[in-house]
Amino acid sequence: MRKGIYSLYHLVKSDMKRNPLSGEVFLFVGRNRESIKILHWENGGFVLYQKKLEKGTFEIPRFNPSYGQYEMKWKTFVLIIEGPFRQIG
């Protein structure tokens, strides 16, 4: 989770083959699933949000092989941002 705006931009563009300026929201989940970063293009510039849980982990969506990527509904995304998470132990 060390990448900043420009590194994530290049990851979206080159590895994911997506347009970072499309207005889509790109969610990056840390290896331990305790932190996330959200990259989003808004009118005039990028916004990068970061959230780290004090305890528990983020649930991540399943991979959709027909699209070759992870996708989630907006409602699920909002739930992740607002706080529901799986308790550990």
SERO-4910 file (N, C-alpha, C, O; in steps of 0.05 Angstrom, whole numbers):
BEGIN
 pado doro    nc1    nc2    nc3   cac1   cac2   cac3    cc1    cc2    cc3    oc1    oc2    oc3
  Met    A     16    -24      0      0      0      0     17     25      0     10     46     11
  Arg    A     40     24    -12     58     46    -14     54     64    -38     65     86    -40
  Lys    A     39     54    -57     35     69    -82     19     94    -78     -1     95    -63
  Gly    A     26    115    -93     12    140    -92     -5    143   -118     -9    124   -133
  Ile    A    -15    167   -122    -33    173   -144    -21    164   -171    -34    151   -187
  Tyr    A      4    173   -176     15    168   -203     21    138   -208     18    129   -230
  Ser    A     30    124   -187     36     96   -190     10     80   -195      9     62   -211
  Leu    A    -11     88   -180    -37     75   -184    -49     81   -211    -61     64   -224
  Tyr    A    -45    106   -220    -54    114   -247    -42     96   -268    -56     86   -285
  His    A    -15     92   -266     -1     75   -286    -10     46   -283    -11     32   -304
  Leu    A    -15     37   -259    -25     10   -255    -52      6   -269    -56    -15   -283
  Val    A    -70     25   -265    -96     23   -278    -93     23   -309   -106      8   -323
  Lys    A    -77     41   -318    -74     45   -347    -59     22   -361    -69     12   -381
  Ser    A    -37     13   -350    -21     -7   -363    -29    -36   -356    -32    -52   -374
  Asp    A    -32    -42   -330    -37    -69   -322    -67    -76   -325    -74    -98   -334
  Met    A    -84    -58   -318   -113    -63   -319   -125    -56   -346   -148    -63   -352
  Lys    A   -110    -42   -363   -119    -34   -389   -146    -18   -388   -164    -22   -404
  Arg    A   -148      0   -368   -171     17   -364   -163     46   -366   -139     52   -364
  Asn    A   -182     63   -370   -177     92   -372   -181    104   -345   -204    106   -335
  Pro    A   -160    113   -331   -162    124   -305   -178    150   -304   -187    159   -283
  Leu    A   -182    163   -328   -197    188   -329   -226    184   -335   -241    203   -341
  Ser    A   -235    159   -335   -263    152   -343   -284    160   -322   -308    160   -329
  Gly    A   -276    165   -298   -295    171   -277   -301    146   -260   -316    147   -240
  Glu    A   -291    123   -269   -294     98   -253   -279    101   -227   -261    117   -224
  Val    A   -288     86   -207   -274     85   -181   -258     60   -180   -268     38   -185
  Phe    A   -232     63   -174   -213     40   -173   -206     35   -144   -195     53   -130
  Leu    A   -211     11   -135   -207      3   -107   -183    -16   -105   -183    -36   -120
  Phe    A   -164    -10    -88   -140    -27    -84   -140    -36    -55   -142    -20    -37
  Val    A   -139    -62    -52   -140    -74    -25   -112    -84    -18    -99    -97    -34
  Gly    A   -103    -77      7    -77    -86     16    -75   -116     19    -96   -130     21
  Arg    A    -51   -126     18    -47   -155     20    -60   -168     45    -71   -190     43
  Asn    A    -59   -154     67    -71   -164     92   -101   -157     95   -113   -164    115
  Arg    A   -112   -143     75   -140   -134     74   -148   -116     97   -172   -114    103
  Glu    A   -128   -103    110   -134    -84    132   -135    -56    121   -144    -38    136
  Ser    A   -127    -51     96   -127    -24     86   -135    -24     56   -131    -44     42
  Ile    A   -147     -2     48   -155      2     21   -147     30     11   -144     48     27
  Lys    A   -143     32    -15   -140     58    -28   -160     60    -50   -165     40    -64
  Ile    A   -170     83    -54   -190     88    -75   -180    111    -93   -175    133    -83
  Leu    A   -178    105   -118   -169    125   -138   -193    133   -155   -207    116   -166
  His    A   -198    159   -157   -221    169   -173   -214    195   -186   -202    213   -173
  Trp    A   -221    197   -211   -217    222   -226   -241    240   -222   -263    231   -229
  Glu    A   -237    263   -212   -259    283   -211   -252    306   -229   -228    308   -237
  Asn    A   -270    323   -235   -266    345   -253   -241    361   -245   -241    375   -225
  Gly    A   -220    358   -261   -196    374   -256   -173    360   -241   -151    371   -239
  Gly    A   -177    335   -231   -155    322   -217   -164    296   -204   -187    289   -203
  Phe    A   -143    281   -195   -148    256   -181   -153    260   -152   -143    279   -139
  Val    A   -169    242   -140   -173    241   -111   -164    214   -103   -171    194   -115
  Leu    A   -148    212    -81   -139    187    -70   -148    185    -41   -140    202    -25
  Tyr    A   -165    166    -35   -174    161     -8   -159    136      3   -152    118    -13
  Gln    A   -155    136     29   -143    113     41   -157    108     67   -164    126     82
  Lys    A   -162     82     73   -175     74     98   -161     50    109   -156     31     95
  Lys    A   -154     51    135   -141     29    148   -158     21    173   -165     39    189
  Leu    A   -165     -4    175   -181    -13    197   -164    -17    222   -141    -25    221
  Glu    A   -176    -11    245   -162    -15    270   -162    -45    277   -143    -55    289
  Lys    A   -184    -59    270   -186    -88    273   -205    -99    253   -222    -85    243
  Gly    A   -201   -124    246   -217   -137    226   -205   -134    198   -183   -123    195
  Thr    A   -219   -143    178   -210   -142    151   -233   -134    132   -256   -137    139
  Phe    A   -225   -123    109   -245   -116     89   -253   -141     74   -236   -158     68
  Glu    A   -278   -143     67   -287   -164     49   -282   -154     20   -286   -131     14
  Ile    A   -272   -172      4   -268   -164    -24   -286   -180    -42   -293   -203    -36
  Pro    A   -294   -169    -65   -312   -183    -83   -298   -206    -97   -273   -208    -97
  Arg    A   -314   -224   -108   -302   -246   -123   -294   -237   -151   -305   -218   -162
  Phe    A   -275   -251   -162   -265   -245   -188   -286   -254   -209   -297   -275   -207
  Asn    A   -291   -236   -229   -310   -242   -250   -294   -250   -275   -284   -232   -289
  Pro    A   -292   -276   -281   -275   -284   -304   -285   -274   -331   -269   -271   -349
  Ser    A   -310   -269   -334   -320   -260   -359   -311   -231   -366   -309   -224   -389
  Tyr    A   -305   -215   -345   -294   -189   -349   -264   -187   -343   -251   -168   -351
  Gly    A   -254   -208   -331   -225   -208   -324   -217   -189   -302   -194   -180   -301
  Gln    A   -236   -183   -285   -230   -164   -263   -250   -168   -240   -270   -182   -243
  Tyr    A   -244   -154   -218   -262   -154   -196   -282   -131   -200   -274   -109   -209
  Glu    A   -307   -136   -194   -327   -115   -196   -345   -116   -171   -348   -137   -159
  Met    A   -356    -93   -164   -375    -93   -142   -396    -72   -148   -392    -53   -163
  Lys    A   -419    -76   -135   -441    -57   -138   -435    -33   -120   -421    -35   -100
  Trp    A   -447    -11   -127   -443     14   -112   -451     10    -83   -437     21    -65
  Lys    A   -472     -4    -78   -482     -8    -50   -461    -23    -34   -457    -16    -10
  Thr    A   -448    -42    -45   -427    -57    -32   -403    -39    -26   -391    -40     -4
  Phe    A   -396    -22    -45   -374     -3    -42   -380     16    -18   -363     21     -2
  Val    A   -404     26    -17   -412     44      5   -410     30     32   -401     42     51
  Leu    A   -419      5     33   -417    -10     58   -388    -13     67   -382    -11     91
  Ile    A   -370    -17     48   -341    -20     54   -331      7     66   -317      7     86
  Ile    A   -338     29     54   -328     55     63   -340     62     90   -327     74    107
  Glu    A   -366     55     94   -379     64    119   -371     46    143   -377     54    165
  Gly    A   -359     23    139   -349      9    162   -354    -20    167   -339    -32    182
  Pro    A   -375    -33    156   -379    -61    162   -355    -77    153   -345    -74    131
  Phe    A   -346    -95    171   -323   -111    165   -326   -137    180   -341   -139    199
  Arg    A   -310   -157    172   -311   -183    185   -292   -182    210   -269   -174    208
  Gln    A   -302   -191    232   -286   -192    257   -267   -216    255   -274   -237    245
  Ile    A   -244   -212    266   -224   -234    268   -224   -245    297   -223   -229    316
  Gly    A   -226   -271    299   -224   -284    325   -247   -278    342   -249   -287    364
***
